[in-house]
Amino acid sequence: MKIAEVGNVIEFKGGYKGIVEKVNENSVIVDLTYMENFQELELERKTVVNHKNYKIISE
């Protein structure tokens, strides 16, 4: 399993996508405002995703 780096775009649960802002030992902090429909979804701006639960879309 490849671990994302800062600036990578990842996809995770429910098809959500975001930009990695920080890489921790077991997880990444993701900025969800990358998604075009972010405003409609009424989500928090950032979330934490475990390394096991995402795939890298672009580096």
PDB file of N, CA, C and O in Angstrom:
ATOM      1  N   MET A   1       0.845  -1.183   0.000  1.00  0.00           N
ATOM      2  CA  MET A   1       0.000   0.000   0.000  1.00  0.00           C
ATOM      3  C   MET A   1       0.889   1.246   0.000  1.00  0.00           C
ATOM      4  O   MET A   1       1.779   1.388   0.839  1.00  0.00           O
ATOM      5  N   LYS A   2       0.635   2.133  -0.944  1.00  0.00           N
ATOM      6  CA  LYS A   2       1.401   3.369  -1.026  1.00  0.00           C
ATOM      7  C   LYS A   2       0.722   4.443  -0.172  1.00  0.00           C
ATOM      8  O   LYS A   2      -0.495   4.615  -0.231  1.00  0.00           O
ATOM      9  N   ILE A   3       1.512   5.154   0.615  1.00  0.00           N
ATOM     10  CA  ILE A   3       0.995   6.217   1.473  1.00  0.00           C
ATOM     11  C   ILE A   3       1.018   7.531   0.710  1.00  0.00           C
ATOM     12  O   ILE A   3       2.004   7.865   0.053  1.00  0.00           O
ATOM     13  N   ALA A   4      -0.079   8.272   0.805  1.00  0.00           N
ATOM     14  CA  ALA A   4      -0.198   9.557   0.116  1.00  0.00           C
ATOM     15  C   ALA A   4       0.795  10.573   0.681  1.00  0.00           C
ATOM     16  O   ALA A   4       1.256  10.455   1.816  1.00  0.00           O
ATOM     17  N   GLU A   5       1.106  11.561  -0.135  1.00  0.00           N
ATOM     18  CA  GLU A   5       1.978  12.663   0.277  1.00  0.00           C
ATOM     19  C   GLU A   5       1.184  13.961   0.210  1.00  0.00           C
ATOM     20  O   GLU A   5       0.126  14.021  -0.417  1.00  0.00           O
ATOM     21  N   VAL A   6       1.694  14.985   0.852  1.00  0.00           N
ATOM     22  CA  VAL A   6       1.047  16.297   0.834  1.00  0.00           C
ATOM     23  C   VAL A   6       0.859  16.741  -0.613  1.00  0.00           C
ATOM     24  O   VAL A   6       1.796  16.690  -1.410  1.00  0.00           O
ATOM     25  N   GLY A   7      -0.348  17.174  -0.945  1.00  0.00           N
ATOM     26  CA  GLY A   7      -0.657  17.630  -2.292  1.00  0.00           C
ATOM     27  C   GLY A   7      -1.319  16.586  -3.162  1.00  0.00           C
ATOM     28  O   GLY A   7      -1.885  16.929  -4.201  1.00  0.00           O
ATOM     29  N   ASN A   8      -1.267  15.308  -2.769  1.00  0.00           N
ATOM     30  CA  ASN A   8      -1.938  14.263  -3.536  1.00  0.00           C
ATOM     31  C   ASN A   8      -3.448  14.405  -3.415  1.00  0.00           C
ATOM     32  O   ASN A   8      -3.958  14.866  -2.393  1.00  0.00           O
ATOM     33  N   VAL A   9      -4.159  14.006  -4.464  1.00  0.00           N
ATOM     34  CA  VAL A   9      -5.616  13.935  -4.415  1.00  0.00           C
ATOM     35  C   VAL A   9      -5.972  12.478  -4.128  1.00  0.00           C
ATOM     36  O   VAL A   9      -5.496  11.566  -4.805  1.00  0.00           O
ATOM     37  N   ILE A  10      -6.814  12.272  -3.117  1.00  0.00           N
ATOM     38  CA  ILE A  10      -7.218  10.916  -2.756  1.00  0.00           C
ATOM     39  C   ILE A  10      -8.734  10.781  -2.836  1.00  0.00           C
ATOM     40  O   ILE A  10      -9.465  11.771  -2.788  1.00  0.00           O
ATOM     41  N   GLU A  11      -9.192   9.535  -2.959  1.00  0.00           N
ATOM     42  CA  GLU A  11     -10.613   9.225  -2.930  1.00  0.00           C
ATOM     43  C   GLU A  11     -10.840   8.240  -1.801  1.00  0.00           C
ATOM     44  O   GLU A  11     -10.038   7.330  -1.591  1.00  0.00           O
ATOM     45  N   PHE A  12     -11.938   8.423  -1.072  1.00  0.00           N
ATOM     46  CA  PHE A  12     -12.227   7.541   0.060  1.00  0.00           C
ATOM     47  C   PHE A  12     -13.724   7.350   0.195  1.00  0.00           C
ATOM     48  O   PHE A  12     -14.492   7.799  -0.655  1.00  0.00           O
ATOM     49  N   LYS A  13     -14.137   6.688   1.258  1.00  0.00           N
ATOM     50  CA  LYS A  13     -15.522   6.311   1.533  1.00  0.00           C
ATOM     51  C   LYS A  13     -16.571   7.203   0.870  1.00  0.00           C
ATOM     52  O   LYS A  13     -16.541   8.424   1.020  1.00  0.00           O
ATOM     53  N   GLY A  14     -17.488   6.590   0.145  1.00  0.00           N
ATOM     54  CA  GLY A  14     -18.583   7.321  -0.467  1.00  0.00           C
ATOM     55  C   GLY A  14     -18.209   8.084  -1.723  1.00  0.00           C
ATOM     56  O   GLY A  14     -19.020   8.858  -2.232  1.00  0.00           O
ATOM     57  N   GLY A  15     -17.000   7.887  -2.235  1.00  0.00           N
ATOM     58  CA  GLY A  15     -16.577   8.587  -3.436  1.00  0.00           C
ATOM     59  C   GLY A  15     -16.104  10.010  -3.187  1.00  0.00           C
ATOM     60  O   GLY A  15     -15.907  10.773  -4.132  1.00  0.00           O
ATOM     61  N   TYR A  16     -15.920  10.375  -1.919  1.00  0.00           N
ATOM     62  CA  TYR A  16     -15.423  11.714  -1.598  1.00  0.00           C
ATOM     63  C   TYR A  16     -13.975  11.835  -2.049  1.00  0.00           C
ATOM     64  O   TYR A  16     -13.221  10.862  -2.035  1.00  0.00           O
ATOM     65  N   LYS A  17     -13.598  13.049  -2.449  1.00  0.00           N
ATOM     66  CA  LYS A  17     -12.227  13.314  -2.877  1.00  0.00           C
ATOM     67  C   LYS A  17     -11.713  14.538  -2.145  1.00  0.00           C
ATOM     68  O   LYS A  17     -12.486  15.415  -1.757  1.00  0.00           O
ATOM     69  N   GLY A  18     -10.408  14.590  -1.960  1.00  0.00           N
ATOM     70  CA  GLY A  18      -9.810  15.737  -1.307  1.00  0.00           C
ATOM     71  C   GLY A  18      -8.311  15.772  -1.508  1.00  0.00           C
ATOM     72  O   GLY A  18      -7.705  14.827  -2.012  1.00  0.00           O
ATOM     73  N   ILE A  19      -7.727  16.893  -1.098  1.00  0.00           N
ATOM     74  CA  ILE A  19      -6.284  17.096  -1.218  1.00  0.00           C
ATOM     75  C   ILE A  19      -5.643  16.856   0.144  1.00  0.00           C
ATOM     76  O   ILE A  19      -6.098  17.390   1.156  1.00  0.00           O
ATOM     77  N   VAL A  20      -4.588  16.053   0.165  1.00  0.00           N
ATOM     78  CA  VAL A  20      -3.883  15.754   1.412  1.00  0.00           C
ATOM     79  C   VAL A  20      -3.133  17.001   1.879  1.00  0.00           C
ATOM     80  O   VAL A  20      -2.337  17.576   1.137  1.00  0.00           O
ATOM     81  N   GLU A  21      -3.403  17.409   3.122  1.00  0.00           N
ATOM     82  CA  GLU A  21      -2.726  18.576   3.691  1.00  0.00           C
ATOM     83  C   GLU A  21      -1.636  18.187   4.673  1.00  0.00           C
ATOM     84  O   GLU A  21      -0.651  18.909   4.831  1.00  0.00           O
ATOM     85  N   LYS A  22      -1.807  17.041   5.339  1.00  0.00           N
ATOM     86  CA  LYS A  22      -0.816  16.605   6.316  1.00  0.00           C
ATOM     87  C   LYS A  22      -0.832  15.088   6.379  1.00  0.00           C
ATOM     88  O   LYS A  22      -1.892  14.466   6.311  1.00  0.00           O
ATOM     89  N   VAL A  23       0.346  14.496   6.508  1.00  0.00           N
ATOM     90  CA  VAL A  23       0.483  13.054   6.619  1.00  0.00           C
ATOM     91  C   VAL A  23       0.910  12.726   8.039  1.00  0.00           C
ATOM     92  O   VAL A  23       1.938  13.206   8.517  1.00  0.00           O
ATOM     93  N   ASN A  24       0.110  11.901   8.712  1.00  0.00           N
ATOM     94  CA  ASN A  24       0.425  11.436  10.055  1.00  0.00           C
ATOM     95  C   ASN A  24       0.866   9.980   9.990  1.00  0.00           C
ATOM     96  O   ASN A  24       0.889   9.387   8.912  1.00  0.00           O
ATOM     97  N   GLU A  25       1.214   9.403  11.127  1.00  0.00           N
ATOM     98  CA  GLU A  25       1.699   8.026  11.162  1.00  0.00           C
ATOM     99  C   GLU A  25       0.676   7.039  10.611  1.00  0.00           C
ATOM    100  O   GLU A  25       1.028   6.153   9.833  1.00  0.00           O
ATOM    101  N   ASN A  26      -0.593   7.186  11.010  1.00  0.00           N
ATOM    102  CA  ASN A  26      -1.626   6.237  10.613  1.00  0.00           C
ATOM    103  C   ASN A  26      -2.723   6.824   9.742  1.00  0.00           C
ATOM    104  O   ASN A  26      -3.649   6.112   9.354  1.00  0.00           O
ATOM    105  N   SER A  27      -2.632   8.112   9.427  1.00  0.00           N
ATOM    106  CA  SER A  27      -3.719   8.763   8.695  1.00  0.00           C
ATOM    107  C   SER A  27      -3.231  10.006   7.966  1.00  0.00           C
ATOM    108  O   SER A  27      -2.086  10.432   8.112  1.00  0.00           O
ATOM    109  N   VAL A  28      -4.142  10.575   7.173  1.00  0.00           N
ATOM    110  CA  VAL A  28      -3.881  11.841   6.498  1.00  0.00           C
ATOM    111  C   VAL A  28      -5.004  12.815   6.832  1.00  0.00           C
ATOM    112  O   VAL A  28      -6.135  12.403   7.091  1.00  0.00           O
ATOM    113  N   ILE A  29      -4.691  14.097   6.825  1.00  0.00           N
ATOM    114  CA  ILE A  29      -5.700  15.139   6.977  1.00  0.00           C
ATOM    115  C   ILE A  29      -5.987  15.653   5.573  1.00  0.00           C
ATOM    116  O   ILE A  29      -5.075  16.013   4.829  1.00  0.00           O
ATOM    117  N   VAL A  30      -7.283  15.680   5.220  1.00  0.00           N
ATOM    118  CA  VAL A  30      -7.701  15.956   3.853  1.00  0.00           C
ATOM    119  C   VAL A  30      -8.592  17.194   3.798  1.00  0.00           C
ATOM    120  O   VAL A  30      -9.502  17.358   4.610  1.00  0.00           O
ATOM    121  N   ASP A  31      -8.311  18.069   2.817  1.00  0.00           N
ATOM    122  CA  ASP A  31      -9.138  19.246   2.554  1.00  0.00           C
ATOM    123  C   ASP A  31     -10.205  18.844   1.534  1.00  0.00           C
ATOM    124  O   ASP A  31      -9.880  18.530   0.389  1.00  0.00           O
ATOM    125  N   LEU A  32     -11.478  18.852   1.945  1.00  0.00           N
ATOM    126  CA  LEU A  32     -12.566  18.394   1.094  1.00  0.00           C
ATOM    127  C   LEU A  32     -13.087  19.469   0.144  1.00  0.00           C
ATOM    128  O   LEU A  32     -13.911  19.167  -0.720  1.00  0.00           O
ATOM    129  N   THR A  33     -12.632  20.705   0.278  1.00  0.00           N
ATOM    130  CA  THR A  33     -13.132  21.775  -0.592  1.00  0.00           C
ATOM    131  C   THR A  33     -12.707  21.561  -2.040  1.00  0.00           C
ATOM    132  O   THR A  33     -13.141  22.303  -2.921  1.00  0.00           O
ATOM    133  N   TYR A  34     -11.879  20.578  -2.301  1.00  0.00           N
ATOM    134  CA  TYR A  34     -11.458  20.218  -3.657  1.00  0.00           C
ATOM    135  C   TYR A  34     -12.650  19.777  -4.506  1.00  0.00           C
ATOM    136  O   TYR A  34     -12.667  20.000  -5.716  1.00  0.00           O
ATOM    137  N   MET A  35     -13.649  19.151  -3.871  1.00  0.00           N
ATOM    138  CA  MET A  35     -14.811  18.631  -4.607  1.00  0.00           C
ATOM    139  C   MET A  35     -15.678  19.771  -5.129  1.00  0.00           C
ATOM    140  O   MET A  35     -15.934  20.743  -4.417  1.00  0.00           O
ATOM    141  N   GLU A  36     -16.128  19.649  -6.371  1.00  0.00           N
ATOM    142  CA  GLU A  36     -16.959  20.684  -6.979  1.00  0.00           C
ATOM    143  C   GLU A  36     -18.278  20.876  -6.224  1.00  0.00           C
ATOM    144  O   GLU A  36     -18.777  21.997  -6.120  1.00  0.00           O
ATOM    145  N   ASN A  37     -18.838  19.789  -5.703  1.00  0.00           N
ATOM    146  CA  ASN A  37     -20.125  19.862  -5.006  1.00  0.00           C
ATOM    147  C   ASN A  37     -19.973  19.975  -3.488  1.00  0.00           C
ATOM    148  O   ASN A  37     -20.888  19.618  -2.746  1.00  0.00           O
ATOM    149  N   PHE A  38     -18.830  20.467  -3.027  1.00  0.00           N
ATOM    150  CA  PHE A  38     -18.561  20.570  -1.591  1.00  0.00           C
ATOM    151  C   PHE A  38     -19.654  21.357  -0.857  1.00  0.00           C
ATOM    152  O   PHE A  38     -20.129  20.915   0.190  1.00  0.00           O
ATOM    153  N   GLN A  39     -20.056  22.508  -1.387  1.00  0.00           N
ATOM    154  CA  GLN A  39     -21.052  23.359  -0.733  1.00  0.00           C
ATOM    155  C   GLN A  39     -22.386  22.628  -0.573  1.00  0.00           C
ATOM    156  O   GLN A  39     -23.048  22.767   0.455  1.00  0.00           O
ATOM    157  N   GLU A  40     -22.779  21.863  -1.570  1.00  0.00           N
ATOM    158  CA  GLU A  40     -24.050  21.139  -1.546  1.00  0.00           C
ATOM    159  C   GLU A  40     -24.057  20.033  -0.500  1.00  0.00           C
ATOM    160  O   GLU A  40     -25.103  19.734   0.077  1.00  0.00           O
ATOM    161  N   LEU A  41     -22.913  19.429  -0.250  1.00  0.00           N
ATOM    162  CA  LEU A  41     -22.836  18.283   0.664  1.00  0.00           C
ATOM    163  C   LEU A  41     -22.866  18.695   2.132  1.00  0.00           C
ATOM    164  O   LEU A  41     -23.134  17.866   3.001  1.00  0.00           O
ATOM    165  N   GLU A  42     -22.597  19.958   2.414  1.00  0.00           N
ATOM    166  CA  GLU A  42     -22.594  20.478   3.781  1.00  0.00           C
ATOM    167  C   GLU A  42     -21.699  19.654   4.711  1.00  0.00           C
ATOM    168  O   GLU A  42     -22.119  19.231   5.789  1.00  0.00           O
ATOM    169  N   LEU A  43     -20.470  19.439   4.274  1.00  0.00           N
ATOM    170  CA  LEU A  43     -19.475  18.711   5.061  1.00  0.00           C
ATOM    171  C   LEU A  43     -18.538  19.688   5.755  1.00  0.00           C
ATOM    172  O   LEU A  43     -18.491  20.872   5.420  1.00  0.00           O
ATOM    173  N   GLU A  44     -17.789  19.170   6.732  1.00  0.00           N
ATOM    174  CA  GLU A  44     -16.712  19.951   7.329  1.00  0.00           C
ATOM    175  C   GLU A  44     -15.639  20.163   6.256  1.00  0.00           C
ATOM    176  O   GLU A  44     -15.543  19.384   5.308  1.00  0.00           O
ATOM    177  N   ARG A  45     -14.838  21.216   6.409  1.00  0.00           N
ATOM    178  CA  ARG A  45     -13.790  21.518   5.420  1.00  0.00           C
ATOM    179  C   ARG A  45     -12.702  20.443   5.373  1.00  0.00           C
ATOM    180  O   ARG A  45     -12.151  20.156   4.310  1.00  0.00           O
ATOM    181  N   LYS A  46     -12.400  19.857   6.523  1.00  0.00           N
ATOM    182  CA  LYS A  46     -11.316  18.884   6.607  1.00  0.00           C
ATOM    183  C   LYS A  46     -11.785  17.634   7.332  1.00  0.00           C
ATOM    184  O   LYS A  46     -12.721  17.668   8.131  1.00  0.00           O
ATOM    185  N   THR A  47     -11.110  16.530   7.033  1.00  0.00           N
ATOM    186  CA  THR A  47     -11.395  15.282   7.716  1.00  0.00           C
ATOM    187  C   THR A  47     -10.109  14.458   7.808  1.00  0.00           C
ATOM    188  O   THR A  47      -9.116  14.750   7.142  1.00  0.00           O
ATOM    189  N   VAL A  48     -10.152  13.432   8.643  1.00  0.00           N
ATOM    190  CA  VAL A  48      -9.016  12.532   8.833  1.00  0.00           C
ATOM    191  C   VAL A  48      -9.376  11.181   8.220  1.00  0.00           C
ATOM    192  O   VAL A  48     -10.463  10.656   8.461  1.00  0.00           O
ATOM    193  N   VAL A  49      -8.466  10.621   7.429  1.00  0.00           N
ATOM    194  CA  VAL A  49      -8.702   9.340   6.776  1.00  0.00           C
ATOM    195  C   VAL A  49      -7.515   8.420   7.056  1.00  0.00           C
ATOM    196  O   VAL A  49      -6.362   8.796   6.844  1.00  0.00           O
ATOM    197  N   ASN A  50      -7.810   7.213   7.534  1.00  0.00           N
ATOM    198  CA  ASN A  50      -6.781   6.215   7.796  1.00  0.00           C
ATOM    199  C   ASN A  50      -6.126   5.788   6.479  1.00  0.00           C
ATOM    200  O   ASN A  50      -6.783   5.757   5.438  1.00  0.00           O
ATOM    201  N   HIS A  51      -4.848   5.463   6.528  1.00  0.00           N
ATOM    202  CA  HIS A  51      -4.118   5.055   5.325  1.00  0.00           C
ATOM    203  C   HIS A  51      -4.766   3.852   4.636  1.00  0.00           C
ATOM    204  O   HIS A  51      -4.638   3.701   3.422  1.00  0.00           O
ATOM    205  N   LYS A  52      -5.453   3.004   5.383  1.00  0.00           N
ATOM    206  CA  LYS A  52      -6.085   1.812   4.815  1.00  0.00           C
ATOM    207  C   LYS A  52      -7.344   2.144   4.021  1.00  0.00           C
ATOM    208  O   LYS A  52      -7.834   1.308   3.262  1.00  0.00           O
ATOM    209  N   ASN A  53      -7.871   3.353   4.189  1.00  0.00           N
ATOM    210  CA  ASN A  53      -9.204   3.652   3.681  1.00  0.00           C
ATOM    211  C   ASN A  53      -9.261   4.633   2.513  1.00  0.00           C
ATOM    212  O   ASN A  53     -10.305   5.243   2.282  1.00  0.00           O
ATOM    213  N   TYR A  54      -8.176   4.799   1.780  1.00  0.00           N
ATOM    214  CA  TYR A  54      -8.212   5.679   0.619  1.00  0.00           C
ATOM    215  C   TYR A  54      -7.373   5.126  -0.508  1.00  0.00           C
ATOM    216  O   TYR A  54      -6.554   4.229  -0.310  1.00  0.00           O
ATOM    217  N   LYS A  55      -7.589   5.677  -1.708  1.00  0.00           N
ATOM    218  CA  LYS A  55      -6.688   5.386  -2.824  1.00  0.00           C
ATOM    219  C   LYS A  55      -6.264   6.709  -3.432  1.00  0.00           C
ATOM    220  O   LYS A  55      -7.030   7.673  -3.445  1.00  0.00           O
ATOM    221  N   ILE A  56      -5.049   6.749  -3.932  1.00  0.00           N
ATOM    222  CA  ILE A  56      -4.482   7.957  -4.508  1.00  0.00           C
ATOM    223  C   ILE A  56      -5.003   8.104  -5.937  1.00  0.00           C
ATOM    224  O   ILE A  56      -4.863   7.195  -6.755  1.00  0.00           O
ATOM    225  N   ILE A  57      -5.607   9.263  -6.228  1.00  0.00           N
ATOM    226  CA  ILE A  57      -6.152   9.547  -7.560  1.00  0.00           C
ATOM    227  C   ILE A  57      -5.088  10.224  -8.424  1.00  0.00           C
ATOM    228  O   ILE A  57      -4.880   9.826  -9.570  1.00  0.00           O
ATOM    229  N   SER A  58      -4.417  11.238  -7.889  1.00  0.00           N
ATOM    230  CA  SER A  58      -3.343  11.903  -8.629  1.00  0.00           C
ATOM    231  C   SER A  58      -2.279  12.383  -7.659  1.00  0.00           C
ATOM    232  O   SER A  58      -2.556  12.717  -6.507  1.00  0.00           O
ATOM    233  N   GLU A  59      -1.077  12.405  -8.153  1.00  0.00           N
ATOM    234  CA  GLU A  59       0.053  12.796  -7.297  1.00  0.00           C
ATOM    235  C   GLU A  59       0.551  14.166  -7.657  1.00  0.00           C
ATOM    236  O   GLU A  59       1.497  14.661  -7.044  1.00  0.00           O
TER     237      GLU A  59
END
